[in-house]
Amino acid sequence: MKTDTVTANGQPVSTQLPCTLEAFLVAQGLLPRSVVVEHNGEAVAPSEFARRQLQTGDRLEIVKIVAGG
């Protein structure tokens, strides 16, 4: 593994690559079940987080799910 960069919500983020999307979210302090993720323009189902591999230069859009009323 080496430290490299992915772009999350328009900001460069250094991370150990390759890694899974789930591992990336946990490293960023996010609960995988509390976010919606788009990976390189493709929506990713939460059931895919543990299998989806991130590579250098990937782009993520991460939106936190907020419950309440």
Distance bins in CASP14 RR format, pairs under 12 A and 6 or more apart:
PFRMAT RR
TARGET T0000
AUTHOR 0000-0000-0000
RMODE 2
METHOD distances of the structure
MODEL  1
1 15 0 0 0 0 1 0 0 0 0 0 0
1 16 1 0 1 0 0 0 0 0 0 0 0
1 17 1 0 0 1 0 0 0 0 0 0 0
1 18 1 0 0 1 0 0 0 0 0 0 0
1 19 1 0 0 1 0 0 0 0 0 0 0
1 23 0 0 0 0 0 1 0 0 0 0 0
1 54 0 0 0 0 0 1 0 0 0 0 0
1 56 0 0 0 0 0 1 0 0 0 0 0
2 14 0 0 0 0 0 1 0 0 0 0 0
2 15 0 0 0 0 0 1 0 0 0 0 0
2 16 1 0 0 1 0 0 0 0 0 0 0
2 17 1 0 0 1 0 0 0 0 0 0 0
2 18 0 0 0 0 1 0 0 0 0 0 0
2 19 0 0 0 0 0 1 0 0 0 0 0
2 55 0 0 0 0 0 1 0 0 0 0 0
2 56 0 0 0 0 1 0 0 0 0 0 0
3 12 0 0 0 0 0 1 0 0 0 0 0
3 13 0 0 0 0 0 1 0 0 0 0 0
3 14 1 0 1 0 0 0 0 0 0 0 0
3 15 1 0 0 1 0 0 0 0 0 0 0
3 16 1 0 1 0 0 0 0 0 0 0 0
3 17 1 0 0 1 0 0 0 0 0 0 0
3 18 0 0 0 0 0 1 0 0 0 0 0
3 19 0 0 0 0 0 1 0 0 0 0 0
3 27 0 0 0 0 0 1 0 0 0 0 0
3 56 0 0 0 0 0 1 0 0 0 0 0
4 12 0 0 0 0 0 1 0 0 0 0 0
4 13 0 0 0 0 1 0 0 0 0 0 0
4 14 1 0 0 1 0 0 0 0 0 0 0
4 15 1 0 0 1 0 0 0 0 0 0 0
4 16 1 0 0 1 0 0 0 0 0 0 0
4 17 1 0 1 0 0 0 0 0 0 0 0
4 18 0 0 0 0 1 0 0 0 0 0 0
4 19 0 0 0 0 1 0 0 0 0 0 0
4 24 0 0 0 0 0 1 0 0 0 0 0
4 54 0 0 0 0 1 0 0 0 0 0 0
4 55 0 0 0 0 1 0 0 0 0 0 0
4 56 1 0 1 0 0 0 0 0 0 0 0
4 57 1 0 0 1 0 0 0 0 0 0 0
4 58 0 0 0 0 1 0 0 0 0 0 0
5 11 0 0 0 0 1 0 0 0 0 0 0
5 12 1 0 1 0 0 0 0 0 0 0 0
5 13 1 0 0 1 0 0 0 0 0 0 0
5 14 1 0 1 0 0 0 0 0 0 0 0
5 15 1 0 0 1 0 0 0 0 0 0 0
5 16 0 0 0 0 0 1 0 0 0 0 0
5 17 0 0 0 0 1 0 0 0 0 0 0
5 24 0 0 0 0 0 1 0 0 0 0 0
5 54 0 0 0 0 0 1 0 0 0 0 0
5 55 0 0 0 0 0 1 0 0 0 0 0
5 56 1 0 0 1 0 0 0 0 0 0 0
5 57 1 0 0 1 0 0 0 0 0 0 0
5 58 0 0 0 0 1 0 0 0 0 0 0
5 59 0 0 0 0 0 1 0 0 0 0 0
5 60 0 0 0 0 0 1 0 0 0 0 0
6 12 1 0 0 1 0 0 0 0 0 0 0
6 13 1 0 1 0 0 0 0 0 0 0 0
6 14 0 0 0 0 1 0 0 0 0 0 0
6 15 1 0 0 1 0 0 0 0 0 0 0
6 16 0 0 0 0 0 1 0 0 0 0 0
6 17 1 0 0 1 0 0 0 0 0 0 0
6 18 0 0 0 0 0 1 0 0 0 0 0
6 19 0 0 0 0 1 0 0 0 0 0 0
6 21 0 0 0 0 1 0 0 0 0 0 0
6 23 0 0 0 0 0 1 0 0 0 0 0
6 24 1 0 0 1 0 0 0 0 0 0 0
6 25 0 0 0 0 0 1 0 0 0 0 0
6 27 0 0 0 0 0 1 0 0 0 0 0
6 28 0 0 0 0 0 1 0 0 0 0 0
6 37 0 0 0 0 0 1 0 0 0 0 0
6 39 0 0 0 0 1 0 0 0 0 0 0
6 40 0 0 0 0 1 0 0 0 0 0 0
6 52 0 0 0 0 0 1 0 0 0 0 0
6 53 0 0 0 0 0 1 0 0 0 0 0
6 54 1 0 1 0 0 0 0 0 0 0 0
6 55 0 0 0 0 1 0 0 0 0 0 0
6 56 1 0 0 1 0 0 0 0 0 0 0
6 57 1 0 1 0 0 0 0 0 0 0 0
6 58 1 0 1 0 0 0 0 0 0 0 0
6 59 1 0 0 1 0 0 0 0 0 0 0
6 60 1 0 0 1 0 0 0 0 0 0 0
6 61 0 0 0 0 0 1 0 0 0 0 0
6 62 0 0 0 0 0 1 0 0 0 0 0
7 13 1 0 0 1 0 0 0 0 0 0 0
7 14 0 0 0 0 0 1 0 0 0 0 0
7 15 0 0 0 0 0 1 0 0 0 0 0
7 24 0 0 0 0 0 1 0 0 0 0 0
7 38 0 0 0 0 0 1 0 0 0 0 0
7 39 0 0 0 0 0 1 0 0 0 0 0
7 40 0 0 0 0 1 0 0 0 0 0 0
7 41 0 0 0 0 0 1 0 0 0 0 0
7 54 0 0 0 0 0 1 0 0 0 0 0
7 55 0 0 0 0 0 1 0 0 0 0 0
7 56 0 0 0 0 0 1 0 0 0 0 0
7 57 1 0 0 1 0 0 0 0 0 0 0
7 58 1 0 0 1 0 0 0 0 0 0 0
7 59 1 0 1 0 0 0 0 0 0 0 0
7 60 1 0 0 1 0 0 0 0 0 0 0
7 61 0 0 0 0 1 0 0 0 0 0 0
7 62 0 0 0 0 0 1 0 0 0 0 0
8 14 0 0 0 0 0 1 0 0 0 0 0
8 15 0 0 0 0 1 0 0 0 0 0 0
8 21 0 0 0 0 0 1 0 0 0 0 0
8 24 0 0 0 0 1 0 0 0 0 0 0
8 25 0 0 0 0 1 0 0 0 0 0 0
8 27 0 0 0 0 0 1 0 0 0 0 0
8 28 1 0 0 1 0 0 0 0 0 0 0
8 29 0 0 0 0 0 1 0 0 0 0 0
8 30 0 0 0 0 1 0 0 0 0 0 0
8 35 0 0 0 0 0 1 0 0 0 0 0
8 37 0 0 0 0 1 0 0 0 0 0 0
8 38 0 0 0 0 0 1 0 0 0 0 0
8 39 0 0 0 0 0 1 0 0 0 0 0
8 54 0 0 0 0 1 0 0 0 0 0 0
8 57 0 0 0 0 0 1 0 0 0 0 0
8 58 0 0 0 0 1 0 0 0 0 0 0
8 59 0 0 0 0 1 0 0 0 0 0 0
8 60 1 0 1 0 0 0 0 0 0 0 0
8 61 1 0 0 1 0 0 0 0 0 0 0
8 62 1 0 1 0 0 0 0 0 0 0 0
8 63 0 0 0 0 0 1 0 0 0 0 0
9 28 0 0 0 0 0 1 0 0 0 0 0
9 30 0 0 0 0 0 1 0 0 0 0 0
9 35 0 0 0 0 0 1 0 0 0 0 0
9 37 0 0 0 0 0 1 0 0 0 0 0
9 38 0 0 0 0 0 1 0 0 0 0 0
9 59 0 0 0 0 1 0 0 0 0 0 0
9 60 1 0 0 1 0 0 0 0 0 0 0
9 61 1 0 0 1 0 0 0 0 0 0 0
9 62 1 0 1 0 0 0 0 0 0 0 0
9 63 0 0 0 0 1 0 0 0 0 0 0
9 64 0 0 0 0 0 1 0 0 0 0 0
10 38 0 0 0 0 0 1 0 0 0 0 0
10 57 0 0 0 0 0 1 0 0 0 0 0
10 58 0 0 0 0 0 1 0 0 0 0 0
10 59 1 0 0 1 0 0 0 0 0 0 0
10 60 0 0 0 0 1 0 0 0 0 0 0
10 61 0 0 0 0 1 0 0 0 0 0 0
10 62 0 0 0 0 0 1 0 0 0 0 0
11 28 0 0 0 0 0 1 0 0 0 0 0
11 59 0 0 0 0 0 1 0 0 0 0 0
11 60 0 0 0 0 1 0 0 0 0 0 0
11 61 0 0 0 0 0 1 0 0 0 0 0
11 62 0 0 0 0 0 1 0 0 0 0 0
12 56 0 0 0 0 0 1 0 0 0 0 0
12 57 0 0 0 0 1 0 0 0 0 0 0
12 58 0 0 0 0 0 1 0 0 0 0 0
12 59 0 0 0 0 0 1 0 0 0 0 0
12 60 0 0 0 0 0 1 0 0 0 0 0
13 19 0 0 0 0 0 1 0 0 0 0 0
13 24 0 0 0 0 1 0 0 0 0 0 0
13 25 0 0 0 0 0 1 0 0 0 0 0
13 27 0 0 0 0 1 0 0 0 0 0 0
13 28 1 0 0 1 0 0 0 0 0 0 0
13 29 0 0 0 0 0 1 0 0 0 0 0
13 30 0 0 0 0 0 1 0 0 0 0 0
13 54 0 0 0 0 0 1 0 0 0 0 0
13 56 0 0 0 0 0 1 0 0 0 0 0
13 57 0 0 0 0 0 1 0 0 0 0 0
13 58 0 0 0 0 0 1 0 0 0 0 0
13 59 0 0 0 0 0 1 0 0 0 0 0
13 60 0 0 0 0 1 0 0 0 0 0 0
13 62 0 0 0 0 0 1 0 0 0 0 0
14 24 0 0 0 0 0 1 0 0 0 0 0
14 27 0 0 0 0 0 1 0 0 0 0 0
14 28 0 0 0 0 0 1 0 0 0 0 0
14 56 0 0 0 0 0 1 0 0 0 0 0
14 57 0 0 0 0 0 1 0 0 0 0 0
15 21 0 0 0 0 0 1 0 0 0 0 0
15 23 0 0 0 0 1 0 0 0 0 0 0
15 24 1 0 1 0 0 0 0 0 0 0 0
15 25 0 0 0 0 0 1 0 0 0 0 0
15 26 0 0 0 0 0 1 0 0 0 0 0
15 27 1 0 0 1 0 0 0 0 0 0 0
15 28 0 0 0 0 1 0 0 0 0 0 0
15 54 1 0 0 1 0 0 0 0 0 0 0
15 55 0 0 0 0 0 1 0 0 0 0 0
15 56 0 0 0 0 1 0 0 0 0 0 0
15 57 0 0 0 0 0 1 0 0 0 0 0
15 58 0 0 0 0 1 0 0 0 0 0 0
15 60 0 0 0 0 0 1 0 0 0 0 0
16 23 0 0 0 0 1 0 0 0 0 0 0
16 24 0 0 0 0 1 0 0 0 0 0 0
16 26 0 0 0 0 0 1 0 0 0 0 0
16 27 1 0 0 1 0 0 0 0 0 0 0
16 54 0 0 0 0 1 0 0 0 0 0 0
16 56 0 0 0 0 0 1 0 0 0 0 0
17 23 0 0 0 0 0 1 0 0 0 0 0
17 24 0 0 0 0 1 0 0 0 0 0 0
17 27 0 0 0 0 0 1 0 0 0 0 0
17 53 0 0 0 0 1 0 0 0 0 0 0
17 54 1 0 0 1 0 0 0 0 0 0 0
17 55 1 0 0 1 0 0 0 0 0 0 0
17 56 1 0 1 0 0 0 0 0 0 0 0
17 57 0 0 0 0 1 0 0 0 0 0 0
17 58 0 0 0 0 1 0 0 0 0 0 0
18 24 0 0 0 0 0 1 0 0 0 0 0
18 52 0 0 0 0 0 1 0 0 0 0 0
18 53 1 0 1 0 0 0 0 0 0 0 0
18 54 1 0 0 1 0 0 0 0 0 0 0
18 55 1 0 0 1 0 0 0 0 0 0 0
18 56 0 0 0 0 1 0 0 0 0 0 0
18 57 0 0 0 0 0 1 0 0 0 0 0
18 58 0 0 0 0 0 1 0 0 0 0 0
19 25 0 0 0 0 0 1 0 0 0 0 0
19 26 0 0 0 0 1 0 0 0 0 0 0
19 27 1 0 0 1 0 0 0 0 0 0 0
19 28 0 0 0 0 0 1 0 0 0 0 0
19 49 0 0 0 0 0 1 0 0 0 0 0
19 50 0 0 0 0 0 1 0 0 0 0 0
19 51 0 0 0 0 0 1 0 0 0 0 0
19 52 0 0 0 0 1 0 0 0 0 0 0
19 53 1 0 0 1 0 0 0 0 0 0 0
19 54 1 0 1 0 0 0 0 0 0 0 0
19 55 0 0 0 0 1 0 0 0 0 0 0
19 56 0 0 0 0 0 1 0 0 0 0 0
19 58 0 0 0 0 0 1 0 0 0 0 0
20 26 0 0 0 0 1 0 0 0 0 0 0
20 27 0 0 0 0 0 1 0 0 0 0 0
20 32 0 0 0 0 1 0 0 0 0 0 0
20 37 0 0 0 0 0 1 0 0 0 0 0
20 39 0 0 0 0 0 1 0 0 0 0 0
20 44 0 0 0 0 0 1 0 0 0 0 0
20 48 0 0 0 0 1 0 0 0 0 0 0
20 49 1 0 0 1 0 0 0 0 0 0 0
20 50 1 0 1 0 0 0 0 0 0 0 0
20 51 1 0 0 1 0 0 0 0 0 0 0
20 52 1 0 0 1 0 0 0 0 0 0 0
20 53 1 0 0 1 0 0 0 0 0 0 0
20 54 1 0 0 1 0 0 0 0 0 0 0
20 55 0 0 0 0 0 1 0 0 0 0 0
20 58 0 0 0 0 0 1 0 0 0 0 0
21 27 0 0 0 0 0 1 0 0 0 0 0
21 28 0 0 0 0 0 1 0 0 0 0 0
21 30 0 0 0 0 0 1 0 0 0 0 0
21 32 1 0 0 1 0 0 0 0 0 0 0
21 35 0 0 0 0 1 0 0 0 0 0 0
21 36 0 0 0 0 0 1 0 0 0 0 0
21 37 1 0 0 1 0 0 0 0 0 0 0
21 38 0 0 0 0 0 1 0 0 0 0 0
21 39 1 0 0 1 0 0 0 0 0 0 0
21 40 0 0 0 0 0 1 0 0 0 0 0
21 42 0 0 0 0 0 1 0 0 0 0 0
21 44 1 0 0 1 0 0 0 0 0 0 0
21 45 0 0 0 0 0 1 0 0 0 0 0
21 46 0 0 0 0 1 0 0 0 0 0 0
21 47 0 0 0 0 0 1 0 0 0 0 0
21 48 1 0 0 1 0 0 0 0 0 0 0
21 49 1 0 1 0 0 0 0 0 0 0 0
21 50 1 0 0 1 0 0 0 0 0 0 0
21 51 0 0 0 0 1 0 0 0 0 0 0
21 52 1 0 1 0 0 0 0 0 0 0 0
21 53 1 0 0 1 0 0 0 0 0 0 0
21 54 1 0 0 1 0 0 0 0 0 0 0
21 55 0 0 0 0 0 1 0 0 0 0 0
21 58 0 0 0 0 1 0 0 0 0 0 0
21 60 1 0 0 1 0 0 0 0 0 0 0
21 62 0 0 0 0 1 0 0 0 0 0 0
22 28 0 0 0 0 0 1 0 0 0 0 0
22 29 0 0 0 0 0 1 0 0 0 0 0
22 30 0 0 0 0 1 0 0 0 0 0 0
22 31 0 0 0 0 0 1 0 0 0 0 0
22 32 1 0 1 0 0 0 0 0 0 0 0
22 33 0 0 0 0 0 1 0 0 0 0 0
22 35 0 0 0 0 0 1 0 0 0 0 0
22 37 0 0 0 0 1 0 0 0 0 0 0
22 39 0 0 0 0 0 1 0 0 0 0 0
22 44 0 0 0 0 0 1 0 0 0 0 0
22 46 0 0 0 0 1 0 0 0 0 0 0
22 47 0 0 0 0 0 1 0 0 0 0 0
22 48 0 0 0 0 1 0 0 0 0 0 0
22 49 1 0 1 0 0 0 0 0 0 0 0
22 50 1 0 1 0 0 0 0 0 0 0 0
22 51 0 0 0 0 1 0 0 0 0 0 0
22 52 1 0 0 1 0 0 0 0 0 0 0
22 53 0 0 0 0 0 1 0 0 0 0 0
22 54 0 0 0 0 1 0 0 0 0 0 0
23 29 0 0 0 0 0 1 0 0 0 0 0
23 30 0 0 0 0 0 1 0 0 0 0 0
23 32 0 0 0 0 1 0 0 0 0 0 0
23 49 0 0 0 0 1 0 0 0 0 0 0
23 50 0 0 0 0 1 0 0 0 0 0 0
23 51 0 0 0 0 0 1 0 0 0 0 0
23 52 0 0 0 0 0 1 0 0 0 0 0
23 53 0 0 0 0 1 0 0 0 0 0 0
23 54 0 0 0 0 1 0 0 0 0 0 0
24 30 0 0 0 0 1 0 0 0 0 0 0
24 32 0 0 0 0 1 0 0 0 0 0 0
24 35 0 0 0 0 0 1 0 0 0 0 0
24 37 0 0 0 0 1 0 0 0 0 0 0
24 39 0 0 0 0 1 0 0 0 0 0 0
24 44 0 0 0 0 0 1 0 0 0 0 0
24 49 0 0 0 0 1 0 0 0 0 0 0
24 50 0 0 0 0 0 1 0 0 0 0 0
24 52 0 0 0 0 1 0 0 0 0 0 0
24 53 0 0 0 0 1 0 0 0 0 0 0
24 54 1 0 1 0 0 0 0 0 0 0 0
24 55 0 0 0 0 0 1 0 0 0 0 0
24 58 0 0 0 0 1 0 0 0 0 0 0
24 60 1 0 0 1 0 0 0 0 0 0 0
24 62 0 0 0 0 1 0 0 0 0 0 0
25 31 1 0 0 1 0 0 0 0 0 0 0
25 32 1 0 1 0 0 0 0 0 0 0 0
25 33 0 0 0 0 1 0 0 0 0 0 0
25 34 0 0 0 0 1 0 0 0 0 0 0
25 35 1 0 0 1 0 0 0 0 0 0 0
25 36 0 0 0 0 0 1 0 0 0 0 0
25 37 1 0 0 1 0 0 0 0 0 0 0
25 39 0 0 0 0 0 1 0 0 0 0 0
25 44 0 0 0 0 0 1 0 0 0 0 0
25 46 0 0 0 0 0 1 0 0 0 0 0
25 49 1 0 0 1 0 0 0 0 0 0 0
25 50 0 0 0 0 0 1 0 0 0 0 0
25 52 0 0 0 0 0 1 0 0 0 0 0
25 54 0 0 0 0 0 1 0 0 0 0 0
25 60 0 0 0 0 1 0 0 0 0 0 0
25 62 1 0 0 1 0 0 0 0 0 0 0
25 63 0 0 0 0 0 1 0 0 0 0 0
25 64 0 0 0 0 0 1 0 0 0 0 0
26 32 1 0 0 1 0 0 0 0 0 0 0
26 33 0 0 0 0 0 1 0 0 0 0 0
26 34 0 0 0 0 0 1 0 0 0 0 0
26 35 0 0 0 0 0 1 0 0 0 0 0
26 49 0 0 0 0 1 0 0 0 0 0 0
26 50 0 0 0 0 0 1 0 0 0 0 0
27 54 0 0 0 0 0 1 0 0 0 0 0
28 34 0 0 0 0 0 1 0 0 0 0 0
28 35 0 0 0 0 1 0 0 0 0 0 0
28 37 0 0 0 0 0 1 0 0 0 0 0
28 54 0 0 0 0 0 1 0 0 0 0 0
28 60 0 0 0 0 1 0 0 0 0 0 0
28 62 1 0 0 1 0 0 0 0 0 0 0
28 64 0 0 0 0 0 1 0 0 0 0 0
29 35 0 0 0 0 0 1 0 0 0 0 0
29 62 0 0 0 0 0 1 0 0 0 0 0
29 64 0 0 0 0 0 1 0 0 0 0 0
30 36 0 0 0 0 0 1 0 0 0 0 0
30 37 0 0 0 0 1 0 0 0 0 0 0
30 46 0 0 0 0 0 1 0 0 0 0 0
30 49 0 0 0 0 0 1 0 0 0 0 0
30 60 0 0 0 0 0 1 0 0 0 0 0
30 62 1 0 0 1 0 0 0 0 0 0 0
30 63 0 0 0 0 0 1 0 0 0 0 0
30 64 1 0 0 1 0 0 0 0 0 0 0
30 65 0 0 0 0 0 1 0 0 0 0 0
31 46 0 0 0 0 0 1 0 0 0 0 0
31 49 0 0 0 0 0 1 0 0 0 0 0
31 62 0 0 0 0 0 1 0 0 0 0 0
31 64 0 0 0 0 1 0 0 0 0 0 0
31 65 0 0 0 0 1 0 0 0 0 0 0
32 44 0 0 0 0 0 1 0 0 0 0 0
32 45 0 0 0 0 0 1 0 0 0 0 0
32 46 1 0 0 1 0 0 0 0 0 0 0
32 47 0 0 0 0 0 1 0 0 0 0 0
32 48 0 0 0 0 0 1 0 0 0 0 0
32 49 1 0 1 0 0 0 0 0 0 0 0
32 50 0 0 0 0 1 0 0 0 0 0 0
32 52 0 0 0 0 0 1 0 0 0 0 0
32 62 0 0 0 0 0 1 0 0 0 0 0
32 64 0 0 0 0 0 1 0 0 0 0 0
32 65 0 0 0 0 0 1 0 0 0 0 0
33 45 0 0 0 0 0 1 0 0 0 0 0
33 46 1 0 0 1 0 0 0 0 0 0 0
33 47 0 0 0 0 0 1 0 0 0 0 0
33 49 0 0 0 0 1 0 0 0 0 0 0
33 50 0 0 0 0 0 1 0 0 0 0 0
33 64 0 0 0 0 0 1 0 0 0 0 0
33 65 0 0 0 0 1 0 0 0 0 0 0
33 67 0 0 0 0 0 1 0 0 0 0 0
34 46 0 0 0 0 1 0 0 0 0 0 0
34 49 0 0 0 0 0 1 0 0 0 0 0
34 62 0 0 0 0 0 1 0 0 0 0 0
34 63 0 0 0 0 1 0 0 0 0 0 0
34 64 1 0 0 1 0 0 0 0 0 0 0
34 65 1 0 1 0 0 0 0 0 0 0 0
34 66 0 0 0 0 1 0 0 0 0 0 0
34 67 0 0 0 0 1 0 0 0 0 0 0
35 43 0 0 0 0 0 1 0 0 0 0 0
35 44 0 0 0 0 1 0 0 0 0 0 0
35 46 0 0 0 0 1 0 0 0 0 0 0
35 49 0 0 0 0 1 0 0 0 0 0 0
35 60 0 0 0 0 1 0 0 0 0 0 0
35 61 0 0 0 0 0 1 0 0 0 0 0
35 62 1 0 1 0 0 0 0 0 0 0 0
35 63 1 0 0 1 0 0 0 0 0 0 0
35 64 1 0 1 0 0 0 0 0 0 0 0
35 65 1 0 0 1 0 0 0 0 0 0 0
35 66 0 0 0 0 0 1 0 0 0 0 0
36 43 1 0 0 1 0 0 0 0 0 0 0
36 44 0 0 0 0 1 0 0 0 0 0 0
36 45 0 0 0 0 1 0 0 0 0 0 0
36 46 0 0 0 0 1 0 0 0 0 0 0
36 49 0 0 0 0 0 1 0 0 0 0 0
36 60 0 0 0 0 0 1 0 0 0 0 0
36 61 0 0 0 0 1 0 0 0 0 0 0
36 62 1 0 0 1 0 0 0 0 0 0 0
36 63 1 0 1 0 0 0 0 0 0 0 0
36 64 0 0 0 0 1 0 0 0 0 0 0
36 65 1 0 0 1 0 0 0 0 0 0 0
36 66 0 0 0 0 0 1 0 0 0 0 0
37 43 1 0 0 1 0 0 0 0 0 0 0
37 44 1 0 1 0 0 0 0 0 0 0 0
37 45 0 0 0 0 1 0 0 0 0 0 0
37 46 0 0 0 0 1 0 0 0 0 0 0
37 47 0 0 0 0 0 1 0 0 0 0 0
37 48 0 0 0 0 1 0 0 0 0 0 0
37 49 1 0 0 1 0 0 0 0 0 0 0
37 52 0 0 0 0 1 0 0 0 0 0 0
37 54 0 0 0 0 0 1 0 0 0 0 0
37 58 0 0 0 0 0 1 0 0 0 0 0
37 59 0 0 0 0 0 1 0 0 0 0 0
37 60 1 0 0 1 0 0 0 0 0 0 0
37 61 1 0 0 1 0 0 0 0 0 0 0
37 62 1 0 1 0 0 0 0 0 0 0 0
37 63 1 0 0 1 0 0 0 0 0 0 0
37 64 0 0 0 0 0 1 0 0 0 0 0
37 65 0 0 0 0 0 1 0 0 0 0 0
38 44 1 0 0 1 0 0 0 0 0 0 0
38 45 0 0 0 0 0 1 0 0 0 0 0
38 52 0 0 0 0 0 1 0 0 0 0 0
38 58 0 0 0 0 0 1 0 0 0 0 0
38 59 0 0 0 0 1 0 0 0 0 0 0
38 60 1 0 0 1 0 0 0 0 0 0 0
38 61 1 0 1 0 0 0 0 0 0 0 0
38 62 0 0 0 0 1 0 0 0 0 0 0
38 63 0 0 0 0 1 0 0 0 0 0 0
39 45 0 0 0 0 0 1 0 0 0 0 0
39 48 0 0 0 0 1 0 0 0 0 0 0
39 49 0 0 0 0 1 0 0 0 0 0 0
39 51 0 0 0 0 0 1 0 0 0 0 0
39 52 1 0 0 1 0 0 0 0 0 0 0
39 53 0 0 0 0 1 0 0 0 0 0 0
39 54 1 0 0 1 0 0 0 0 0 0 0
39 55 0 0 0 0 0 1 0 0 0 0 0
39 57 0 0 0 0 0 1 0 0 0 0 0
39 58 1 0 0 1 0 0 0 0 0 0 0
39 59 1 0 0 1 0 0 0 0 0 0 0
39 60 1 0 1 0 0 0 0 0 0 0 0
39 61 0 0 0 0 1 0 0 0 0 0 0
39 62 0 0 0 0 1 0 0 0 0 0 0
40 52 0 0 0 0 0 1 0 0 0 0 0
40 53 0 0 0 0 0 1 0 0 0 0 0
40 54 0 0 0 0 1 0 0 0 0 0 0
40 55 0 0 0 0 1 0 0 0 0 0 0
40 57 0 0 0 0 1 0 0 0 0 0 0
40 58 1 0 1 0 0 0 0 0 0 0 0
40 59 1 0 1 0 0 0 0 0 0 0 0
40 60 0 0 0 0 1 0 0 0 0 0 0
40 61 0 0 0 0 1 0 0 0 0 0 0
41 58 0 0 0 0 1 0 0 0 0 0 0
41 59 1 0 0 1 0 0 0 0 0 0 0
41 60 0 0 0 0 1 0 0 0 0 0 0
41 61 1 0 0 1 0 0 0 0 0 0 0
42 48 0 0 0 0 1 0 0 0 0 0 0
42 52 0 0 0 0 1 0 0 0 0 0 0
42 58 0 0 0 0 0 1 0 0 0 0 0
42 59 0 0 0 0 0 1 0 0 0 0 0
42 60 0 0 0 0 0 1 0 0 0 0 0
42 61 0 0 0 0 0 1 0 0 0 0 0
43 49 0 0 0 0 0 1 0 0 0 0 0
43 52 0 0 0 0 0 1 0 0 0 0 0
43 60 0 0 0 0 0 1 0 0 0 0 0
43 61 0 0 0 0 1 0 0 0 0 0 0
43 62 0 0 0 0 0 1 0 0 0 0 0
43 63 0 0 0 0 0 1 0 0 0 0 0
44 50 0 0 0 0 0 1 0 0 0 0 0
44 51 0 0 0 0 1 0 0 0 0 0 0
44 52 1 0 1 0 0 0 0 0 0 0 0
44 53 0 0 0 0 0 1 0 0 0 0 0
44 54 0 0 0 0 0 1 0 0 0 0 0
44 58 0 0 0 0 0 1 0 0 0 0 0
44 60 0 0 0 0 1 0 0 0 0 0 0
44 61 0 0 0 0 0 1 0 0 0 0 0
44 62 0 0 0 0 0 1 0 0 0 0 0
44 63 0 0 0 0 0 1 0 0 0 0 0
45 51 0 0 0 0 0 1 0 0 0 0 0
45 52 0 0 0 0 1 0 0 0 0 0 0
46 52 0 0 0 0 0 1 0 0 0 0 0
46 65 0 0 0 0 0 1 0 0 0 0 0
49 60 0 0 0 0 0 1 0 0 0 0 0
49 62 0 0 0 0 0 1 0 0 0 0 0
52 58 0 0 0 0 1 0 0 0 0 0 0
52 60 0 0 0 0 0 1 0 0 0 0 0
54 60 1 0 0 1 0 0 0 0 0 0 0
END
